[in-house]
């Protein structure tokens, strides 16, 4: 018989991410935090997964919400969730996007 730990290891990254976001109502996560929690190599992979699960959750009546990245130097709000540099002042001091699920 499989232990609970082994069963959890059989889940896909999408399933793990959906469980993380839906299992923590009222809490939002940055891509970096998601990487650390789910042991994902790159933040780019998290952004791709977020886009995929947004479609899945939309069909189930939920929505992936995210706060847009903000430049900590000049306050510019970026439109892309994976912004690395401020287009206005060129600062790399960016407050990252945070993701949560709304029902």
N, C-alpha and C positions, 0 to 999 in steps of 0.2 A: 504494500500500500504506500502511496506517495505521501510525503509529509506536506504540510501547508506551504512550506518554503519552496519545495520543488514545484508545486502547482503554480505558485506565483511566478516562478522562473519561466514557465511555459507561455506566459502571456506575452503578447507583442508589445513593442514600445508604445504604440498607439493606445493599447488597452491600459498600460501602466500610467500613461499620461492622463488619459480620461479619468482613471480612478483617482489619481493625485488631485486633479483639479475639481472633480465633483465630490470627492471625499473630504474636502476642506472648505466648506461654505464660508464665505466672507473673507477668505484668505487669498491673496494674490501672490504669484511667484514670478521672479525674473527668469530669463533664459538660463542665466548662470546657476541659479538655485535649482532649476529643473535638471540641469546637467549633473550637478552634484548629487541630487537625490536619486535620480534614475541611472546614474553612471553612464551618461551619454558623452561621447568624445567632444563634440563641437556644438556651439550655440547655433550654428547654421542648421544643423540637423533638428534642433528644437524648433526653430522657426518653420521649417518645412513640415514637421509633425503638427504644429499648431494649425497651420493652414489646412492640413488633412482632417484633423479632428473637428475643426470648425464646421466642415461640411457634414460630418457624421452626426455631430450634436445638433445641428440645425434641423436635421430630419427627425430627431427625437424631441424637438421642442425646446432645446436649450441653446444658449449662445455663448461663444467665447468672447469675452470682453477684454480689452487691453487698454492700459493707459499709455499714451504716446510718450516716446522719449523726449526729454527736455534738456536743453543745454543748461548746465549749472552756472555757466559764466554769464551768458547774456539773456537766458530765459526763453530762447527760441524753441517752439514746439515743432518737432519733426513729424512728418506724415508717415514715414516708413518705420515699421516696428524694429528693424534691425540696424538703425542708424549708428554709425561709429564716430562721425565727426560732424560738427555743426556747420551747416552751409553758410550761415551768416557770419560767424566770427572765427571759424576754423578750429575751435576748441575741441579737444577730445574728452573733455570733462562732461560726460553725458549721464544723466539719470536714466537708467534703462527702462524699457517697457516692462509692465507687469501684466500677467495674465490671470484670469479667473473665469469661472463658468457662472452664468446667470441663468436661472430657470424662469 
